[in-house]
Amino acid sequence: MSDSKTAISIDNSGIDPQTNFSLNPTFAAVVDARMARRKFLKGSVGAAVAAFIGGNLAACSSSDDGEPTPVVPPVAGPELLGFTAVAASRTDGIVVPQGYTARAFLPWGTPLTGSYPAYLADATNSGADQEQQVGMHHDGMHFFPIDTRSGGDSSTEGLLVFNHEYIDNNLIHPNGIDTVPRIADEARKEIAAHGVSVAHIQQQADGSWALVNNSPFNRRITGATPMELAGPVRGSSKVVTKYSPDGSRTRGTLNNCGNGYTPWGTYLTCEENWAGYFANTDATKPREHSRYGVSGSNGRYFWETATPTADIYQRFNASTIAADASGDYRNEPNTFGWIVEIDPFNPDSVPQKRTALGRFGHEGVIFGKLEEGKPVVVYSGDDSTFEYIYKFVSSAPYYKNTAGGHLLNDGTLYVARFNEDGSG
């Protein structure tokens, strides 16, 4: 076996290529047409009114007797927030208004679970260490008061749940990422730096916040954590893999960007630019790969090349290798691109990928107004170029006392269409 390495360049922009080439008008085009239409109508109606009522009334803003036009006092605006604005600058750092302070809290590498391995400034922490530490590049987050489940709203103690969208390849290892095949433990560390952290935090006497060490709630959910596929896709032939021949399970959540939370007190993390982590070198890719931008050469971080080889890394190679899908990972990309529900108050719970909410580059999720006895309505958007906005309406009605994740498993998913007249 050759020990030679090949130099590589990592695209860490986190931006997936445009993959929607439909002829549907973009939102910008709809808005432009709408504004042009309004301008035309305004001009046409104005001319018609002037012709109909004559010039004298059309210019009635001036008084015939020379009296000054009454001045209407301005309506008082909202009160200001009470601090001096921060001046614009090119300072590469955190700048806060006078009288305020900012301090780092739960940064990457913070010991969170297990044996609480210390973060090492020289980046020599192992993959196993990273699985017990706060992940990299925080994104969407939500604070759950510690007494949420009993109807409380504590503001001094709770669970902070936050996403880790991507990694910084120049910082995560002493020498960065520059050659392939990848070293297995480096890939393990990178996969562990993705995902979600659940941190039990408490306000201290001096007003600062601190992690509650050894709390049973502290938890890392990574790019390798076992998860369930829930909803209409569960059991589909399109999600059959070597890991899950019955199409019911997958491992991990990646590129977690925006987030949301449910009325029943769980966290929703959104998988955004997930397609770039996989590679499919087949001569012809299935539509569910090409439509989302799965690479035809290599994954974003070349995890599929990790050596010593292991199933946990080979799953990022979505090429056709075996006789059928139960023998390889041709369908592994199809188990990503979902909204994942996590119960932060049950550290033994298995995260659920809610497939009824749609598969795309999710950027945030929010519930509409809740009404007893009526369906749950959930809005989400695709953050990729020229994509869409979606609305999910549950089949089952919402009742506060019995509400739960099952409401997100069955319903109708709508895509928004906007018209030039302002309707949709």
NUNUDO-353258 format. One record per residue: z, y, x of N, C-alpha, C in turn. Coordinates in steps of 0.05 Angstrom, whole numbers, plus 32768, in hexadecimal, padded with zeros to 4 digits. Last residue first. Layout:
N
ZYXZYXZYX...
//
This chain:
424
7FB882C57C0B7FB882AE7C1C7FBF82957C0D7FA2830B7C0B7FAE82F37BFF7FAC82DC7C137F8683327C247FA383327C267FB1831A7C1A7F51832D7C237F5C833F7C0F7F7A833F7C107F4483087C4A7F4083247C507F4D83377C3C7F7782D47C4E7F5E82DF7C447F5C82FD7C4A7F90829C7C717F9282B87C6A7F7782C37C637FB182607C687F96826C7C697F9982897C607FDE82317C847FD9824C7C797FBC82537C7C7FE781EE7C707FDF82017C857FD6821B7C78801C81C47C5A800681D67C54800081E77C6D803481857C4D803181987C62801881A97C5C806381697C21804781727C25804781877C3A808E81307C2D808781497C20806A81507C2680C181137C5180AD810E7C3C80A781297C2E80E881207C7680D781087C7B80C181047C67810D81467C6D80F7814D7C7E80E481367C838136812F7C51812681427C43810C814A7C52815381147C77814081047C66812E81177C57817981367C8D815F81347C99814A81247C89819981507C51819881447C6C817C81427C7681C4815D7C1981AD81647C2B81B081587C4681EC81587BF581DF813F7BFE81C881447C1281FF818A7BE7821281757BED8206815B7BF881D081A97BDC81E181AF7BF381F381977BFB8193818F7BCF81AE81927BC481C181947BDB814E81947BC68166819B7BD7817F819D7BC68121815F7BB3812E81797BB08147817C7BC280EB81407BD78105813F7BCA8111815A7BC880BE81537BF380BA81467BD980D481457BC980BC81947C1280C781797C0F80C1816D7BF4808981B47C32809981B57C1980A281987C13807881DB7C6A807F81C07C5F809081C37C47804682027C84805D82017C71806081E57C67802C82207CC0802F820B7CAD8048820E7C9B7FF682407CE2801282427CD88015822E7CC17FCC822E7D1C7FD282347D007FF082377CFB7FA382467D537FAE82317D427FBA823D7D297F8F82647D7F7F7E82607D677F88824A7D557FB782457DB17FA282597DAA7F9282517D927FF8822E7D9A7FE0822C7DAA7FCB82407DA08024822E7D79802282447D8D800982427D9E802982257D36801D821A7D4E801882307D618065822A7D0E804C82347D18804382267D318086821F7CCE8084821C7CEB806882257CF480B4821B7C98809D82287CA5809E82247CC380C881F67C6180CC81FA7C7D80B282067C8980EE81EC7C2780D581F87C3280DA81FF7C4F810681BB7BFB810A81CA7C1480EF81D47C1E810281C17BB280FA81B67BCD810381C77BE4813D81C97B8A812281CF7B90811B81C47BAC817381C27B82816181B47B70814481B97B75818682017B9B818F81E77B91817A81DB7B7E815F821E7BCC8167821F7BB0816E82037BA7815582467C05815E822D7BFA816782317BDD811C82647C22813482677C11813B824D7C048104823E7C5B810282537C47811C82547C37811582337CA08116822B7C84811282437C7280EB822F7CDA80FF823D7CCA80FD82347CAD80DB82277D1E80DB821B7D0380F182297CF380B5822B7D5D80C982347D4980C582277D2E807D82177D6A808B822E7D74809E82387D5E805A81DB7D79806E81E97D69807C82007D78802081C77D7A802F81D57D8E804481E67D818025818D7D4E801581A27D5B802781B07D70802E816A7D15802C81667D328019817C7D3E805C816E7CDE804381737CEB804581707D098087815F7CC08085817C7CC5806C81837CD6808A81297CC0807E81367CA8807A81547CAC80A581197CEE8088811B7CEF807B81277CD780D981287D1080D2812B7CF480B4812F7CF180FA81007D3980E281107D3980D781117D1D813F81017D44812A80F97D328112810B7D34816F80E87D73815D80FD7D6A814680F27D5981A680C27D60818C80C07D6C817A80D77D6281EB80D07D6D81D480CF7D5B81BA80CE7D6B821780D77D8C820B80BC7D8C81F280BA7D7B822A810A7D83821D81047D9D821180E97D9F8228812F7D50822A81127D53821B810B7D6D821E81647D4E823A815C7D49823E813E7D4B81E8816C7D5381F981737D6A8216816A7D6781B381477D4481CD814D7D3881E181537D4F8171815D7D45818781537D5581A1815B7D47812D81537D378147815A7D2C815D814D7D3C80F2816E7D4F8106815A7D53812081637D4880AE81747D3F80C881827D3D80DD816C7D3E807B815D7D6E808A815D7D5580A281707D568060814D7D9A805481627D8A806281657D70805C81067DA5806581217DAC805681357D9B804480D77D9C806080D87D95806D80F27D9D801280DC7DB1801580DF7D94803280DF7D8B801680CE7DE6801580EB7DDF801980EF7DC1801680947DE1802F80A37DE8802D80C17DE17FEB80747DD97FF480847DC2800D80947DC87FE2805B7E087FCC806B7DFE7FD5807D7DE78004803B7E27800E80547E1B7FF880667E1280047FF37E1A8001800A7E2B800C80237E1D80087FCA7DF5800B7FC37E1180087FDA7E247FFE7FDA7DC380197FD07DC7801D7FC97DE57FC77FE57DC17FDA7FFB7DC47FF67FF27DCA7FA57FB17DE77FAB7FC07DCF7FC17FD47DD47F9B7FA37E1B7F887F9A7E077F8D7FA87DEC7FA87FDD7E467FAC7FC27E3C7F987FBB7E267F9480117E4F7F997FFE7E657F9A7FE17E5C7F7E804F7E427F7E80347E377F7F80207E4E7FAC80847E547F9380767E567F95805A7E497FD980A37E597FD1809B7E3E7FB5808E7E3D800D80A67E807FF1809E7E827FE880937E67804180AA7E75803280C37E74801480BE7E7A805780787E7D805180807E618042809A7E5F806780747EB1804C806B7EAA804480737E8E809C80827EAF808980957EB9806C808E7EB280B680577E9880BE80727E8E80AB80887E9880A4802B7EB5809A80307E9A809F804C7E908096803B7EF980A880327EE4809D803A7EC9808880377F3F807F80397F238095802F7F1080AB805D7F7180A380437F65809C80467F48807C808D7F58808180747F66809C80737F72805580AE7F26806F80AA7F348071808E7F40802980BD7F0A802480B27F24803E80AA7F33803980D57EDB802D80BB7ED9802780AE7EF4804881087EE9805D80F47EE6805180D87EE5802A81377EF48022811E7F01803881087EFF803581637ED68046815F7EEE804081447EFC800B81607EB08013817A7EBC802381777ED67FE181267EBD7FF581357EAE7FFE814E7EBE7F9A81247ECA7FB681207ED17FC881307EBF7F67811E7EAC7F6A81187EC97F8781127ED07F6181307E7A7F5181197E817F5481117E9E7F9A81447E527F8981467E6A7F79812D7E6F7F9B81567E0F7FA481437E237F9081427E3A7F8F817B7DE57F8C81837E017F9881707E157F8C81717DAF7FA4817F7DB97FA381857DD67F5B81587DA97F61816F7D987F79817F7DA27F5E812C7DCB7F4D81427DD37F54815B7DC27F83810B7DAF7F8881137DCA7F78812D7DD17F6F81027D7D7F8B810B7D7F7F9381127D9B7F3C80ED7D897F3F81087D807F5B81137D837F3C80C67DC67F3E80C97DA97F4380E67DA17F0D80CE7DFB7F2880D07DF17F2880D17DD37EE680A87E267EE680B67E0C7F0380B67E027EF580967E587EDC80A47E557EDA80B47E3B7F3A80A17E677F2580927E5A7F0C80A37E587F6680BA7E7D7F4D80BA7E8D7F3780A97E807F9680E27E687F8580CC7E5D7F6A80CD7E6B7FD880FA7E717FBC80F77E7C7FAF80DF7E6E800A812B7E5E7FFD81117E5E7FE181127E6A801D815D7E5A802D814B7E6A801F812F7E6D7FFF817C7E377FFA817E7E538009816B7E65801581787E047FFD81687E0B7FF881677E29803F819B7DFA8045817F7E03802D81717E0D805081D27DED803881CA7DFD803B81AF7E0A808081C27DC3806A81D57DC3805281CA7DD480AE81A97D98809D81A17DAF808481B27DAF80EA81C57D8580CD81C57D8080BE81BE7D9A812681AF7D65811881B87D7D80FA81B37D7A815981BD7D3A813D81B67D3A813081C17D54819A81A67D2A818981B67D3B816C81AB7D3A81C281A87CEE81B6819A7D0581A281AD7D1281D981BA7CBC81E781BC7CD681DC81AC7CEC81BD81BC7C8D81D381A87C8F81DF81A67CAB819581E07C9381AC81E87C8281C381D47C84818181DE7CD9817F81D57CBE819781DF7CAE815D82077D08817581F87D00817481F37CE28130820D7D3F813982147D25815382047D1F810882277D76811A82147D69811F821C7D4D80D682297DAB80E682347D9680F7821F7D8980CF81F67DD680CE82137DD680E1821E7DC180CC81C17E0080DB81CB7DE880DD81E97DE980B1819B7E1F80A781B67E1B80B281C27E0280C5815D7DFF80BA816D7E1580B081887E0C80EF81257DF680E3813D7DEA80DC81507E0080F680DC7DF680F680F77E0080E9810C7DEF80D380A57DE080E780AF7DF380E280CC7DFA80D080847DA080C480907DB880DA80997DCA80C480577D6880D580657D7B80C480727D9180A3803C7D4680BA80497D3A80CA805A7D4E807880177D51807380347D4B808A80427D3F80807FE47D6180807FE97D44807C80067D3D80817FE77D99806B7FD97D8C80697FDD7D6E809680127DC2809C800E7DA6808480027D978083800E7DF6809F80127DF280A7800C7DD5804C800A7DEE805A7FF47DFB80787FF57DF7804180247DAB804180257DC8804E800C7DD4802880437D72802F80297D7E802D802C7D9C8015806E7D57802D80727D68803780587D747FEB805E7D387FE680747D4B7FFD80797D5D7FFD803C7D127FF080307D297FEB80447D3F803D80517CFA802080537CFB801580467D14807480517CFC806780387CF6804980397CF7807880947CE78087807D7CF0807980637CE8805E80BC7CCD805180B07CE4805F80977CEE807F80CE7CA2806780BF7C9C805980B27CB480C380C77CBD80AF80D37CAC809580C27CAB80D480C47D0380DB80C37CE780C580D07CD680E080A37D3E80CB80B07D2E80D180AD7D11811980AD7D67810C809F7D5180F580B07D46812480A87DAE812280B67D95811480A67D80814480A87DEE813980997DD7813A80A97DBD813480D87E1F814880CF7E0C813A80BF7DF5811280F07E44811380D37E44812780C77E2F811781267E4680FC811B7E4180FB80FD7E41815981297E278145812F7E3B812981257E32819581437E16817E81357E0A8166813D7E1B81D881437E2581BD81497E2F81AA81377E208215815E7E0B8200814A7E0A81E681547E17825681667DF18243816D7E06822F81567E0A827A814F7DCE8261815B7DC3824D81627DD882A781407DE88295812A7DDF827B81357DD482B681677E2182B481667E0482A1814F7DFC82BB816E7E5782C281547E4C82C381537E2E82C481B57E5282BE819D7E6182C981847E5382A881E47E3082BF81D27E2C82B981B87E3A8292821D7E52828C82027E4982A681F37E4582A3825F7E3D82A3824A7E50829D822F7E43829D82A77E398299828C7E2D829982777E4382CA82E07E3682B482D07E4182B282B57E3482F882F67E2282DF82FB7E1482C782EC7E1E832682E77E39831A83007E4382FF83067E36833082B67E21834182CD7E1A833582E87E2382EF829A7E0F8309829B7E1E831882B57E1782CC82717DE182D2828C7DEC82ED828C7DF882AA82357DF182C182437DE482C6825E7DF1827A82007DE4828382197DF2829A82267DE2825781C87DF0826E81D17DE1827A81E97DF1821281C27DF0822981CA7E00823F81D47DEE81DA819D7DF681EF81A37DE2820881A97DF2819881A87E0B81B481A57E1281C581AC7DFA815881887E0F816B81987E00818781937E0C811D81867E38812C817D7E21813F81917E15811B817F7E81811081867E678124817F7E50813581667EA9813881837EA8812C818F7E8E812381327EA7813F81387E9E814381567E9B80F281377EBE80F3812F7EA2810E81357E96810381447EF280F381577EE280F481517EC4811E81157F01812C812F7F00811D81437EEF80F480F07F00810B80EC7EEF811A81077EEC80D481057F2980CA81057F0E80E181027EFA80F780FA7F5380EF81167F4E80E581187F3180F880C37F52811180D27F4B810B80EF7F4680C280B67F6180CD80AF7F4680E580C07F3F809580E47F7B80AC80D47F8180BB80CF7F67804E80E27F6C806980EE7F6A807F80DA7F71801980D57F9C802880D07F84804480DC7F848016811E7FA1801681057F91801080EE7FA38038815C7FB1802881457FB7802A812F7FA3805A81867FA08040818D7FAE802F81757FB4808E81A77F88807C81917F80806281977F8D80C681B87FB480B481BC7F9D80A481A37F9680EA81AA7FD980CF81B07FE380BB81B57FCC811981A27FBB811A81B27FD380FE81BA7FDD810981AC7F75810C819A7F8C810C81AB7FA5810681D77F52811581BF7F49811981AB7F6080E782027F62810482047F65811281E97F6180B281FD7F5780B982077F7280D782087F7780AD81EE7F2280A781DA7F3780AF81E47F5380D681F77EF180CA82077F0580C681F57F1E80C881D97EB180D681DA7ECA80C881ED7EDD80D581E87E6B80C481DE7E8180D481E07E9A80FD81EF7E4180E081ED7E3B80D081E17E52813381DC7E23812A81DF7E3F810C81DA7E3F815D81F87DEF814681E97DF9814181EE7E1781A181F07DD8818A82007DE2817681EE7DF081DB81FC7DB481C681E87DB981AD81F87DC1821E82027DB7820682117DBD81F181FC7DC4825181FA7D8A823D81EB7D9A822581FC7D9D828E82207D8F827982137D82826782037D9582B982587D8582B6823D7D90829F822F7D8182BA82897D6E82C782877D8882C4826B7D9482AA828D7D3B829A829C7D4E82A6829A7D6A82A6825F7D0582B482687D1D82A182777D30829F82547CCE828C82657CDD829982707CF682A082187CA482AB822F7CB28296823E7CC1829381EA7C8A828C82037C7D8297821B7C8B829981BE7CA882AE81C27C9482AA81DD7C86827081C17CCD827081AB7CB9828581AE7CA3827F81ED7CEE826881EE7CDC826A81D97CC682A681F67D1382AF81ED7CF9829881EE7CE4828C820A7D3F829881EF7D4182A181E47D26824C82277D31826A82297D318276820D7D30821682207D59822282137D41824082177D4381E282477D7081FF82437D71820982377D5781A482367D8E81B3823C7D7681D082367D7A816582467DAF8181823D7DAF818E82457D94812982417DD7813782437DBD815382387DBD8135823B7E1B812482497E078134824A7DED814182357E61814B82367E46813782457E33813282187E958123822B7E85812A82297E67814F81D57E99814281ED7EA5813481FE7E90818F81B97E85817381B97E8D816981D47E9581D081A87E9C81BF81B97E8B81A381BA7E9681DA81637EB081DB81807EB481CA818F7EA081CF812F7EB081EA81377EA881EF81557EAA819D81297EC481A2811E7EA981BD81257E9E81A4813A7EF88198814C7EE5819C81437EC881B9810B7F1081CA81237F0D81BF81357EF7818C80EA7F0F81A480E27EFF81B780FA7EFB816C81067F32816481047F16817B80FC7F058197812D7F5E818681167F57817D81187F3A8196816B7F8281A1815A7F6D818D81447F658182818E7FA7818181717FAE818F81607F99818181C57FA6817081B77F93816E81997F9A81A681E27FC1818E81DA7FD0817C81C97FC081D181E87F9E81BF81FF7FA281A681F87FB281E181B97F6F81DF81BE7F8C81C981D37F91821281B17F3D81F781BB7F4481F681C27F62823A81777F39823781937F3F821A819A7F45823F814A7F038236814F7F1E8231816C7F23826181327ED8825F814F7EDE825681547EFB825F80FF7EC7827081047EDE826F81217EE7825081127E86825480FC7E98826881027EAF823681567E818240813D7E77824781297E8D822D81877E9D823181877E81823E816D7E76822681B67ED18230819C7ECA8238819B7EAC81EB81DD7ED2820881DD7ECB821181C17EC481B581DE7EDB81C581CF7EED81E381CF7EE781A7821E7EC1819D82057ECA81B081F87EDE81E4823E7EA681C9823D7EB381C182217EB9820F824E7E82820282347E8081E682347E8D820582917E8E8215827E7E7F820582647E7B820C82CD7EB381FE82B47EAF821182A07EA1821B830A7E90822282F57EA4821482DB7E9E821D834F7E86820E83367E82821683227E98823A83867E62823883747E7A8228835B7E72823983CB7E50823583AF7E4A8234839F7E64823B83FF7E60825283F57E51825083D87E4A81F6840B7E5A820F84147E658226840A7E5481CD83D07E4D81D683EC7E4981F183F27E5681B383A67E8281C083AA7E6881C983C77E658185837E7EA2818F83997EA0819A839D7E848179834B7ECF818383517EB4818F836D7EB4813D83527EF78158834A7EF2816083527ED6811683757F16811583587F128131834D7F0E810183B27EFD811783A37F09811583867F0280DF83D77EEC80D383BF7EF680E983AD7F0380F183F87EAE80F183F67ECB80E383DB7ED2810984237E7B80F584117E8480F584107EA2815084277E6C813784337E758123841E7E7F817084147E33816B840D7E4E815084197E56819584427E09817E84317E0E817A842C7E2C81D984407DFC81C3844E7E0981AD843A7E1081EF842C7DBA81EF842A7DD781D784397DE381EF842A7D82820584357D90820684317DAE81C7841B7D5F81DA84067D6781F184117D7881BE844D7D2B81B784407D4481CD842D7D4C81B584447CE581C5844D7CFB81BD843E7D148175844D7CC5818C843D7CCB819B84487CE3816584907CAC815F84757CB6817884657CBC816084B77C72817084B07C89816984937C92812384D57C62813784C17C5B814584B87C74811A851C7C66811585017C6F812B84EE7C66810E85477C2D811F853F7C45811985227C4D80D285667C1F80E3854F7C1880F385477C3080C485A77C1280C885947C2780DB857E7C1E809485C57BE780AF85BB7BEC80B085A67C02806885F67C01806A85DB7BF6808685D17BFC8070863B7BEF807086257C028074860A7BF58043865D7BC5805E86537BC9805D863C7BDE8010866D7BB8801A86747BD38036866A7BD87FFB865C7B8A800986767B898016867D7BA47FE3862B7B937FD286427B8D7FE0865C7B8F7FF786007BC87FFF860E7BB07FED86277BAC7FD985C37BDC7FDE85DF7BE17FE485ED7BC77FCD85927BC97FE485927BDA7FEB85AF7BE17F9F858E7BAB7FB785997B9E7FCF85997BAF7F6A85817BB27F7785907BC77F91859B7BBD7F5985697B857F5985597B9D7F6885667BB47F5885927B627F6F857F7B617F70856E7B797F2885AC7B757F4185BA7B727F5985A77B727EFC85867B757F08858F7B8E7F23859C7B8B7EFF854F7B457EF8856A7B4F7F0785727B677F05851E7B327F1885327B297F12854D7B347ED885017B467EDF84FF7B2A7EF185167B217ED4850A7B7C7EBE85117B6C7EC585127B4E7F0684F57B8C7F0085117B917EE9851A7B7F7F0084C07B7F7F1484D07B727F0E84ED7B747ED784B17BA37ED384AF7B867EE684C07B777EEF84B87BD47ED884C87BCE7ED384C87BAF7F1884927BD17F1F84AE7BD47F0784C07BCC7EFC84637BCD7F0C846B7BB67F1284897BB87EE484627C017ED484627BE87EE3846C7BD07F1184617C237EFD84777C257EED84797C0C7F2984327C137F38844B7C117F2584637C127F02840D7C1D7F0A84117C017F18842C7BFE7F0084107C557EE884157C457EF0841D7C297F3484017C637F2A841B7C6B7F1284237C5A7F3583CD7C4F7F4783E17C447F3D83FD7C4A7F0E83B57C717F0A83B67C537F1C83CB7C467F2683BA7CA27F0C83C77C9D7F0783CA7C7F7F53839A7C9A7F5683B67C9F7F3D83C67C9A7F3A83687C927F4B83737C7D7F4E83917C817F2183607CC27F1083627CAA7F20836F7C947F4E835D7CE37F3A83717CE87F2983767CCF7F67832F7CCD7F7483497CCC7F6083607CD07F4183087CDA7F48830D7CBE7F5583297CBB7F42830B7D117F2983117D037F2F83177CE67F7682F97D1B7F6E83147D237F55831D7D157F7482C57D097F8482D87CFA7F7C82F57D017F2F82AD7D0C7F4A82B17D177F5982C57D067F0C82827CDF7F10829D7CEA7F2D829F7CF67EF482427CF37F0682527CE27F0B826D7CEF7ED582227D127EC9823C7D0A7EDB824C7CF77EFA82047D487EEF82057D2D7EE482217D277F1181F87D787EF782057D787EEA82057D5D7F4B81F17D967F4181F57D7B7F2782057D7D7F5E81F27DC97F5281D87DC07F4881DA7DA37F6C82157E037F6382177DE77F5681FD7DE07FA081F77E2C7F8582037E287F7F82047E0A7FE5820C7E2D7FD181F87E2A7FB582057E25801082267E5B7FFD822D7E477FE882187E458032821F7E85803C82177E6B8029821D7E558028822A7EBA802682407EA7803282397E8C802682097EE58040820C7ED7804082237EC3800081DD7F017FFC81F47EEF801681F67EDE800481CB7F44801081C87F2A800B81E17F197FDB81A97F717FE381C47F677FED81C17F4A7FE5817B7FA77FDE81827F8C7FE7819F7F867FD4814E7FDB7FDE81687FD37FD4816F7FB77FE5810A7FDE7FD0811D7FD87FDC81387FCF7FFC80DC800F800180EF7FF97FEA81017FF68000809880237FF480B280257FFA80C2800B801080658028802580788024801A809580247FF0802C800B7FEE8045801B80058058801480007FE88011800080008000800080198012
//
